[in-house]
Amino acid sequence: MLLTGESLQEVSALLRSRGWDGWLLYDYHGQNPLAHALLGAGRTSRPAYAFVPRDGVPVLLRHAIEASPWREWPFGVREYRGWRELDRQLRALLAGARTVAMEVSPRARIAALDRVPGGVVEQVREAGAAVVSSADLITVTYARWSDEGLALHRRAAAVVREVAHAAFRRAGAAVVAGAPLEEGVLADWIRSRLRGAGLTEQPDCIVAAGARAADPHYQPVGRGGVLGRDQLVLIDLWGAFGGGGIAADQTWMGFLGSAPPRRALEVWAAVRDAKDTALGFIRDRWAAAGGVRGWKVDRAAWDLLADRGLGDYFVHRLGHSIDRQLHGSGPNLDDLETREERALIPGIGFSVEPGVYIPGELGVRSEVNVYMSPDGPEVTPADYQRELLLPAAD
């Protein structure tokens, strides 16, 4: 259960600052994994509602047959059996509340936060309360990394970096030996190495060469294309340790030859500089009043790529939240897919991954992760990529 002690105090303070009366957490069959984790429930089969008031003690409204899944719940409990009783109990639970936060996103703009069915929102409104998004509450509770999660992330970042470099060495050696690998073969090897190093949670990768890398989420058909000589290669790989570890997610670029073409070097330099611009923006502004907003970091990177004539080829947000999931529910770096207004507060993490994807020609991405420590942003891996890797150079 994540809603205890200090986190509840922070929730109460945020509710007061917004003038909201409480936070209503709803779940049914894991439909809202954010609420499920925050409330610490076991396996459930009936809808449950937990109201966290601005002032006072949280109260759970659960079905009468669901005592066991909630045995660890330390606060007040109410029960319902049928739908008529549920309606009465929900109205009583929200009595006097004019505005409550829930896991909704206006116009479904932030999909990771839009977890409550429309019918449940209708129930709450009929009970007399307006519904607003709990996005900022999710940031200060669910999206924050634990100390153990951070320590395991740092270890995972070192593993991911080493596996990426080993994969490029393997691809380069195969080219030099005259027996180049297919993308799918190398991808299977990467997954095996990640799991073998202990990254048993969410281990996966993308291996794409040449024009195929212009598809940002490329998936090969069969064994995929050949990683041949003088090809630009993208390797995106990720994974986490079990036991609460936070995933590491990195993208590395290499060229299987001695002399990368000028075009490849130009695009690589632009992507690298966009990454550096974003990291510099975060470092320069992390302590500013109100914090750094996710959309502004995205805009800084996009502006640089636009200045280089490549803005139209940057087709995704700059970075995604990383928390208990690889693509988390905290603030993203985004002014494209949505406008991320949330601040990058201490305790959260995210990716920074500018990319340029020119159909029929090439794809280039460079990705690192950032943890917002109380002393400023920490980039993992610390020795992130500055130049193209050349594993098959003469």
C-alpha positions as CSV (number, residue, x, y, z in Angstrom):
1,M,0.0,0.0,0.0
2,L,1.4,3.4,-1.0
3,L,-1.1,5.7,0.7
4,T,0.4,5.9,4.2
5,G,2.1,8.3,6.5
6,E,4.0,11.0,4.7
7,S,2.3,10.4,1.3
8,L,-1.2,11.0,2.9
9,Q,0.0,14.2,4.4
10,E,1.3,15.3,0.9
11,V,-2.0,14.3,-0.6
12,S,-3.9,16.4,2.0
13,A,-1.8,19.4,1.4
14,L,-2.2,19.2,-2.4
15,L,-6.0,18.8,-2.0
16,R,-6.1,21.9,0.2
17,S,-4.0,23.9,-2.2
18,R,-6.4,23.1,-5.1
19,G,-9.6,23.6,-3.1
20,W,-10.7,20.0,-3.8
21,D,-12.6,18.0,-1.2
22,G,-11.0,14.7,-1.7
23,W,-9.6,11.9,-3.9
24,L,-11.9,9.1,-4.8
25,L,-10.0,6.0,-5.9
26,Y,-12.0,3.4,-7.8
27,D,-11.0,-0.1,-9.0
28,Y,-12.6,-3.2,-10.4
29,H,-10.7,-6.3,-11.5
30,G,-7.5,-4.3,-11.8
31,Q,-9.1,-1.9,-14.3
32,N,-7.4,0.9,-12.5
33,P,-3.9,-0.4,-11.6
34,L,-2.9,3.0,-10.1
35,A,-5.7,2.7,-7.5
36,H,-5.0,-1.0,-6.9
37,A,-1.3,-0.3,-6.1
38,L,-2.0,2.8,-4.0
39,L,-4.7,1.0,-1.9
40,G,-2.8,-2.3,-1.5
41,A,-5.7,-4.5,-2.3
42,G,-5.5,-8.2,-3.0
43,R,-7.3,-9.9,-5.8
44,T,-10.8,-8.4,-6.0
45,S,-13.9,-9.3,-8.1
46,R,-16.3,-6.4,-7.2
47,P,-16.0,-2.6,-7.5
48,A,-14.4,-0.8,-4.6
49,Y,-14.2,2.9,-3.8
50,A,-11.8,4.6,-1.4
51,F,-12.4,8.2,-0.4
52,V,-9.4,10.2,0.8
53,P,-10.8,13.4,2.2
54,R,-8.9,16.6,2.3
55,D,-9.1,16.5,6.1
56,G,-9.8,13.3,8.0
57,V,-9.4,9.6,7.6
58,P,-9.7,7.6,4.4
59,V,-12.8,5.4,4.1
60,L,-13.2,2.2,1.9
61,L,-16.5,1.2,0.4
62,R,-16.3,-2.4,-0.7
63,H,-18.6,-5.3,-1.4
64,A,-19.7,-7.5,1.5
65,I,-18.0,-10.6,0.2
66,E,-14.6,-8.9,-0.3
67,A,-13.2,-8.7,3.3
68,S,-10.1,-10.8,2.6
69,P,-8.6,-8.8,-0.2
70,W,-8.8,-5.7,2.0
71,R,-7.6,-7.3,5.3
72,E,-4.5,-4.9,5.3
73,W,-6.6,-1.8,4.9
74,P,-5.9,0.2,8.1
75,F,-8.7,2.8,7.8
76,G,-12.5,3.0,7.9
77,V,-14.6,0.4,6.0
78,R,-18.2,0.5,4.8
79,E,-20.0,-2.3,2.9
80,Y,-22.6,-2.7,0.2
81,R,-24.3,-5.7,-1.3
82,G,-26.6,-4.6,-4.1
83,W,-26.7,-1.7,-6.5
84,R,-29.4,0.2,-4.6
85,E,-27.3,0.0,-1.4
86,L,-24.2,1.0,-3.4
87,D,-25.8,4.2,-4.7
88,R,-26.9,5.1,-1.1
89,Q,-23.5,4.3,0.3
90,L,-21.6,6.3,-2.4
91,R,-23.8,9.3,-1.8
92,A,-23.1,9.0,1.9
93,L,-19.4,8.6,1.4
94,L,-19.3,11.8,-0.7
95,A,-21.7,13.8,1.4
96,G,-20.7,17.4,1.3
97,A,-18.0,16.9,-1.3
98,R,-18.3,19.3,-4.2
99,T,-15.1,18.4,-6.1
100,V,-13.2,15.1,-6.1
101,A,-10.2,14.0,-8.0
102,M,-10.2,10.7,-9.9
103,E,-8.1,8.9,-12.5
104,V,-9.5,10.7,-15.5
105,S,-7.9,12.7,-18.2
106,P,-9.8,15.5,-20.1
107,R,-10.5,14.3,-23.6
108,A,-8.4,11.2,-22.7
109,R,-5.2,13.2,-23.6
110,I,-3.0,11.3,-21.1
111,A,-4.1,7.7,-21.7
112,A,-2.1,6.3,-18.7
113,L,-4.2,8.4,-16.4
114,D,-7.6,7.7,-17.9
115,R,-8.5,4.7,-15.9
116,V,-12.1,5.3,-14.5
117,P,-15.0,4.2,-16.7
118,G,-17.5,6.9,-17.8
119,G,-20.3,5.2,-16.0
120,V,-18.5,5.5,-12.6
121,V,-17.8,9.2,-13.3
122,E,-21.5,9.5,-14.0
123,Q,-22.3,7.8,-10.6
124,V,-20.1,10.4,-8.8
125,R,-21.6,13.3,-10.5
126,E,-25.1,12.1,-9.7
127,A,-23.9,11.9,-6.1
128,G,-23.4,15.7,-6.3
129,A,-19.6,16.0,-6.9
130,A,-17.7,17.4,-9.8
131,V,-14.8,15.2,-11.0
132,V,-11.3,16.6,-11.8
133,S,-8.1,14.8,-12.8
134,S,-5.9,13.3,-10.1
135,A,-2.8,13.7,-12.3
136,D,-0.8,15.7,-9.8
137,L,-1.8,13.4,-7.0
138,I,-0.6,10.4,-9.0
139,T,2.7,12.2,-9.5
140,V,3.4,12.7,-5.8
141,T,2.3,9.1,-4.8
142,Y,2.4,6.4,-7.5
143,A,5.1,7.9,-9.8
144,R,7.7,8.5,-7.1
145,W,10.6,6.1,-6.9
146,S,11.5,4.4,-3.7
147,D,15.1,4.4,-2.5
148,E,15.3,0.7,-3.3
149,G,13.8,1.3,-6.8
150,L,16.4,4.0,-7.5
151,A,19.3,1.7,-6.4
152,L,18.0,-1.1,-8.6
153,H,17.5,1.3,-11.5
154,R,21.2,2.4,-11.3
155,R,22.2,-1.3,-11.4
156,A,19.9,-1.9,-14.3
157,A,21.3,1.1,-16.2
158,A,24.8,-0.4,-16.0
159,V,23.5,-3.8,-17.2
160,V,21.6,-2.2,-20.1
161,R,24.6,-0.2,-21.2
162,E,26.9,-3.2,-21.1
163,V,24.5,-5.4,-23.0
164,A,24.1,-2.6,-25.7
165,H,27.8,-2.3,-26.2
166,A,28.2,-6.1,-26.2
167,A,25.5,-6.4,-28.9
168,F,27.3,-3.9,-31.1
169,R,30.5,-5.7,-30.6
170,R,28.8,-9.0,-31.6
171,A,27.2,-7.4,-34.7
172,G,30.5,-5.8,-35.7
173,A,32.5,-9.1,-35.3
174,A,29.9,-10.9,-37.4
175,V,30.3,-8.3,-40.2
176,V,34.1,-8.5,-40.1
177,A,33.9,-12.3,-40.2
178,G,31.7,-12.1,-43.3
179,A,28.7,-13.7,-41.6
180,P,26.4,-10.8,-40.6
181,L,23.5,-11.4,-38.2
182,E,19.9,-10.7,-38.8
183,E,18.1,-8.2,-36.6
184,G,15.9,-10.8,-35.0
185,V,18.8,-13.0,-34.1
186,L,20.6,-10.2,-32.3
187,A,17.4,-9.1,-30.6
188,D,16.9,-12.6,-29.2
189,W,20.5,-12.6,-28.0
190,I,20.0,-9.2,-26.3
191,R,16.8,-10.4,-24.5
192,S,18.7,-13.5,-23.3
193,R,21.6,-11.4,-22.0
194,L,19.2,-9.0,-20.2
195,R,17.4,-11.9,-18.4
196,G,20.7,-13.6,-17.7
197,A,21.9,-10.5,-15.9
198,G,18.9,-10.5,-13.7
199,L,16.6,-8.1,-15.6
200,T,13.6,-10.4,-15.4
201,E,11.0,-7.6,-15.4
202,Q,9.9,-6.2,-18.8
203,P,13.1,-7.2,-20.7
204,D,12.9,-6.4,-24.4
205,C,14.5,-4.6,-27.3
206,I,14.3,-3.1,-30.8
207,V,17.1,-3.8,-33.3
208,A,16.7,-1.9,-36.6
209,A,19.2,-1.1,-39.4
210,G,19.1,1.4,-42.2
211,A,15.8,2.6,-43.4
212,R,14.0,0.1,-41.2
213,A,15.0,2.2,-38.2
214,A,12.8,5.0,-39.6
215,D,9.9,3.0,-38.0
216,P,10.3,4.1,-34.3
217,H,8.6,0.9,-33.0
218,Y,10.0,-1.4,-35.6
219,Q,9.0,-5.1,-35.4
220,P,10.8,-7.4,-37.8
221,V,9.1,-10.0,-39.9
222,G,10.6,-13.4,-39.1
223,R,14.4,-13.0,-38.5
224,G,14.3,-9.4,-39.8
225,G,16.8,-7.7,-42.1
226,V,20.6,-8.3,-42.2
227,L,22.9,-6.2,-40.2
228,G,25.3,-5.7,-43.0
229,R,28.5,-3.7,-43.6
230,D,28.1,0.1,-43.8
231,Q,24.7,0.1,-42.2
232,L,23.5,2.5,-39.5
233,V,22.0,0.4,-36.6
234,L,19.7,1.4,-33.8
235,I,19.4,-0.7,-30.6
236,D,16.8,0.2,-28.1
237,L,16.7,-2.0,-25.0
238,W,15.2,-2.0,-21.5
239,G,14.5,-4.1,-18.4
240,A,14.2,-4.0,-14.6
241,F,15.2,-6.1,-11.6
242,G,12.4,-7.7,-9.7
243,G,11.5,-6.7,-6.2
244,G,10.5,-3.1,-6.9
245,G,13.2,-2.2,-9.4
246,I,12.7,0.7,-11.7
247,A,13.4,-0.1,-15.4
248,A,16.3,1.3,-17.3
249,D,15.5,2.2,-21.0
250,Q,18.3,3.2,-23.4
251,T,18.9,3.6,-27.1
252,W,22.3,3.4,-28.7
253,M,23.4,4.0,-32.3
254,G,26.3,2.4,-34.2
255,F,27.6,2.2,-37.7
256,L,28.9,-1.1,-39.1
257,G,31.8,0.3,-41.0
258,S,34.7,2.8,-40.7
259,A,33.4,6.0,-42.3
260,P,29.7,6.9,-41.6
261,P,28.1,9.0,-44.4
262,R,27.9,12.7,-43.9
263,R,24.1,12.5,-43.8
264,A,24.2,10.0,-41.0
265,L,26.7,12.1,-39.0
266,E,24.6,15.2,-39.5
267,V,21.4,13.6,-38.3
268,W,23.2,11.8,-35.4
269,A,24.7,15.2,-34.3
270,A,21.3,16.9,-34.4
271,V,19.7,14.1,-32.3
272,R,22.6,14.1,-29.8
273,D,22.5,17.9,-29.5
274,A,18.7,17.8,-29.0
275,K,19.3,15.4,-26.1
276,D,22.0,17.6,-24.6
277,T,19.8,20.7,-25.0
278,A,16.9,18.9,-23.1
279,L,19.3,17.8,-20.3
280,G,20.8,21.3,-20.1
281,F,17.3,22.8,-19.9
282,I,16.4,20.5,-17.0
283,R,19.6,21.2,-15.2
284,D,19.3,24.9,-15.6
285,R,15.7,25.1,-14.4
286,W,15.1,22.2,-12.0
287,A,15.1,24.5,-8.9
288,A,13.0,27.3,-10.5
289,A,9.8,28.4,-8.8
290,G,7.1,26.0,-9.9
291,G,9.6,23.5,-11.3
292,V,10.3,22.4,-14.8
293,R,7.2,21.6,-16.9
294,G,7.3,18.5,-19.1
295,W,6.0,20.3,-22.2
296,K,8.8,22.9,-22.0
297,V,11.6,20.4,-22.1
298,D,10.0,18.7,-25.2
299,R,9.7,22.1,-26.9
300,A,13.4,22.9,-26.3
301,A,14.5,19.7,-28.0
302,W,12.0,20.1,-30.9
303,D,13.1,23.7,-31.5
304,L,16.7,22.5,-32.0
305,L,15.7,19.8,-34.4
306,A,13.5,22.3,-36.3
307,D,16.4,24.7,-36.6
308,R,18.4,21.9,-38.2
309,G,15.6,21.3,-40.7
310,L,14.6,18.0,-39.1
311,G,11.5,19.0,-36.9
312,D,9.0,17.3,-39.2
313,Y,10.8,14.0,-38.7
314,F,10.6,14.0,-34.9
315,V,7.2,12.2,-34.6
316,H,6.9,11.3,-30.9
317,R,7.1,13.0,-27.5
318,L,10.6,13.6,-26.1
319,G,10.2,11.3,-23.2
320,H,7.9,9.1,-21.1
321,S,7.4,8.7,-17.4
322,I,9.2,5.8,-15.8
323,D,7.8,4.4,-12.5
324,R,6.6,0.9,-11.6
325,Q,6.0,0.5,-15.4
326,L,8.4,1.3,-18.2
327,H,5.9,3.7,-19.6
328,G,4.6,5.2,-16.3
329,S,1.9,7.5,-15.1
330,G,4.0,10.5,-14.0
331,P,4.9,13.5,-16.0
332,N,6.0,12.9,-19.6
333,L,8.2,15.3,-21.7
334,D,5.5,16.1,-24.2
335,D,4.2,19.0,-26.2
336,L,3.2,16.9,-29.2
337,E,0.9,14.0,-28.2
338,T,-0.5,16.1,-25.4
339,R,0.6,19.2,-23.5
340,E,2.2,17.9,-20.3
341,E,1.6,20.6,-17.7
342,R,2.8,18.7,-14.7
343,A,6.1,19.7,-13.0
344,L,9.2,17.4,-12.9
345,I,9.2,17.1,-9.1
346,P,11.9,15.4,-6.9
347,G,11.5,11.7,-6.7
348,I,10.2,10.9,-10.3
349,G,12.0,9.7,-13.4
350,F,11.6,9.7,-17.1
351,S,13.3,9.1,-20.4
352,V,14.9,11.7,-22.7
353,E,14.9,10.3,-26.3
354,P,14.9,12.6,-29.3
355,G,14.7,10.9,-32.6
356,V,14.7,11.6,-36.3
357,Y,12.9,9.2,-38.7
358,I,13.2,9.8,-42.4
359,P,11.1,7.3,-44.3
360,G,13.1,5.2,-46.8
361,E,16.4,6.6,-45.6
362,L,17.3,6.2,-41.9
363,G,16.2,6.5,-38.3
364,V,18.3,7.8,-35.4
365,R,17.4,8.0,-31.7
366,S,19.5,8.6,-28.6
367,E,18.0,7.8,-25.2
368,V,18.9,8.2,-21.5
369,N,17.0,8.2,-18.3
370,V,16.7,11.0,-15.7
371,Y,15.9,10.7,-12.0
372,M,14.9,14.0,-10.3
373,S,16.8,13.9,-7.0
374,P,16.4,16.6,-4.4
375,D,19.9,17.8,-5.5
376,G,19.0,18.0,-9.2
377,P,18.7,15.7,-12.2
378,E,20.7,12.5,-12.3
379,V,21.3,11.0,-15.7
380,T,21.7,7.3,-16.3
381,P,23.9,5.9,-17.6
382,A,26.3,8.7,-16.5
383,D,28.6,7.8,-19.4
384,Y,25.8,8.1,-22.0
385,Q,26.5,8.1,-25.8
386,R,28.4,11.1,-27.3
387,E,29.6,9.6,-30.6
388,L,28.5,6.8,-33.0
389,L,29.8,3.4,-32.1
390,L,32.0,1.9,-34.8
391,P,32.2,-1.8,-33.9
392,A,33.3,-3.0,-37.4
393,A,35.8,-0.3,-38.1
394,D,39.0,-1.4,-39.9
